[in-house]
């Protein structure tokens, strides 16, 4: 097993429950935050999840830290339910753990990423 595969397995073990597309939609509907970390080319090619906050991966921690000077207005408190979305559900696991380390204890990621969302027939803009 490669080092990144081992890291990903450890991270997912620490995250515990990851959400599927319909559960992610329910989190959003209940006031939680879906955060799309895909880069612009993927968003332009495949579309976006309506209502998702777009924050590319390299800015994520700065934009989601509720105590930070550069936070997004949506990053209001540490108990905010956050579902991180990447293209296929790999980078989002690493990102979700990073958010938990910042104190966002309800952060998780979308299993299968944006592609799973689209395959589930959920809205795409």
C-alpha positions in Angstrom: 0.0 0.0 0.0 1.3 3.5 -0.9 1.9 6.1 1.8 -1.0 8.2 0.6 -3.3 5.2 0.7 -2.2 4.6 4.3 -2.8 8.2 5.1 -6.2 8.3 3.5 -7.2 5.1 5.4 -6.1 6.7 8.7 -7.9 10.0 8.0 -11.1 8.2 7.1 -10.9 6.1 10.3 -10.5 9.4 12.3 -13.4 11.0 10.4 -15.8 8.1 11.1 -19.1 8.7 9.3 -18.8 10.3 5.9 -22.0 11.4 4.2 -23.6 10.2 0.9 -25.1 12.6 -1.6 -28.7 12.6 -0.2 -27.4 13.0 3.4 -25.2 15.9 2.2 -28.3 17.5 0.6 -30.1 17.1 3.9 -27.3 18.8 5.8 -27.4 21.7 3.4 -31.2 21.9 3.7 -31.0 22.0 7.5 -28.6 25.0 7.3 -25.2 23.2 7.1 -22.6 24.2 4.7 -21.5 22.3 1.6 -18.0 23.5 0.6 -16.8 22.7 -2.9 -13.0 22.6 -3.0 -12.7 21.6 -6.7 -10.6 23.8 -8.9 -12.3 26.1 -11.5 -11.7 23.9 -14.5 -13.7 21.0 -12.9 -16.5 23.3 -11.8 -16.7 24.8 -15.4 -16.6 21.3 -16.9 -19.1 19.5 -14.6 -21.1 22.2 -12.9 -21.7 23.2 -9.3 -23.9 22.2 -6.5 -26.4 25.1 -6.1 -25.9 26.9 -2.8 -22.5 25.3 -2.1 -19.7 27.6 -0.9 -16.8 27.6 -3.4 -13.5 27.6 -1.7 -10.5 26.2 -3.5 -8.4 23.8 -1.5 -5.5 26.1 -0.9 -7.7 28.7 0.9 -9.9 26.3 2.8 -8.5 26.6 6.3 -8.3 30.4 6.1 -11.9 30.8 4.8 -13.5 28.3 7.2 -11.8 29.2 10.5 -14.5 31.0 12.4 -11.9 32.9 14.4 -9.8 34.0 11.4 -9.6 37.4 9.9 -10.1 35.9 6.4 -13.1 33.8 7.1 -16.0 33.5 4.8 -19.2 35.1 6.2 -20.7 31.6 6.2 -18.1 30.3 8.7 -20.0 31.5 11.7 -19.1 29.0 14.5 -17.2 25.8 15.3 -20.4 23.7 15.6 -21.4 24.4 12.0 -22.1 21.2 10.1 -19.7 21.3 7.1 -19.5 18.8 4.3 -16.4 19.2 2.1 -16.9 18.2 -1.6 -14.1 17.4 -4.0 -14.4 15.7 -7.4 -14.4 12.0 -6.3 -14.1 12.0 -2.5 -10.4 11.7 -1.9 -9.0 15.2 -1.3 -12.1 16.1 0.7 -11.3 13.5 3.3 -7.9 15.1 4.0 -9.5 18.6 4.0 -12.3 17.6 6.4 -9.8 16.3 8.9 -7.9 19.6 8.6 -11.1 21.5 9.4 -11.6 19.3 12.5 -8.1 20.1 13.6 -9.2 23.8 13.5 -12.1 23.0 15.8 -14.9 22.4 13.3 -15.8 19.2 15.0 -18.8 18.4 12.7 -16.8 18.6 9.5 -16.9 15.6 7.2 -16.8 14.9 3.5 -19.0 13.7 0.7 -18.2 10.1 -0.1 -17.7 9.9 -3.9 -17.5 13.6 -4.2 -19.3 15.8 -6.8 -19.4 12.8 -9.1 -21.5 10.9 -6.6 -23.8 13.9 -6.2 -24.4 14.2 -9.9 -24.8 10.4 -10.3 -27.5 10.5 -7.6 -29.5 12.9 -9.7 -29.2 15.8 -7.3 -29.3 19.4 -8.7 -26.3 20.7 -10.6 -26.0 24.2 -11.8 
